[in-house]
Amino acid sequence: MKYKSVKGLLTNDESLIPANFIDKLEDILHGFLGIVLFVISVLASGYSLQRLIETRPFFPLGMIQGINDILFVVIILEIMRTVIVRFTDGIFQLDNFLIIGVIAAVRHILTVGASLTMEKEKTTEYFNRALMEMGVNTGIVVALVFALFLSRAARKNNVSK
């Protein structure tokens, strides 16, 4: 017995696996991934809190680690939101990935800037490499924000037509 495949819905091809079975399997997998990401974010939050309490000196090292850890948890939660939206709406959302990219790049800029501030003895090569990293990440942030602007503008134009 042959069924319409997911791809076959568009091309009239047939498959041995029914499309609704694949859809249910995909839903189960998305649900499982959402739960796993939630558990990871809770564990990461707990670890971040523990590290924040135990880090000495709190200023500036503990604060920098705390901000870095919080941004990491935010990235995990944004990925979880993307999985949930894909699960509920069945559509891929570009904006969420662009936001994740912006947060990750800003997190890296903060980390590199903090390491420049905290390092006692910096070689010229280390300093130049760190500045280059920060410059590249700044360019990435600008490009991702521009892409986010274009994505939202395109969506707004599609809605108004």
WOWOMO-V374950 format. One record per helix or strand of 3 or more residues. SS is the DSSP state (h for helix, s for strand). FROM is the first residue (numbers start at 1). TO is the last residue. If there is no record, write none. Layout:
ss/from/to
SS/FROM/TO
SS/FROM/TO
This chain:
ss/from/to
h/8/11
h/19/54
h/58/89
h/94/118
h/124/160
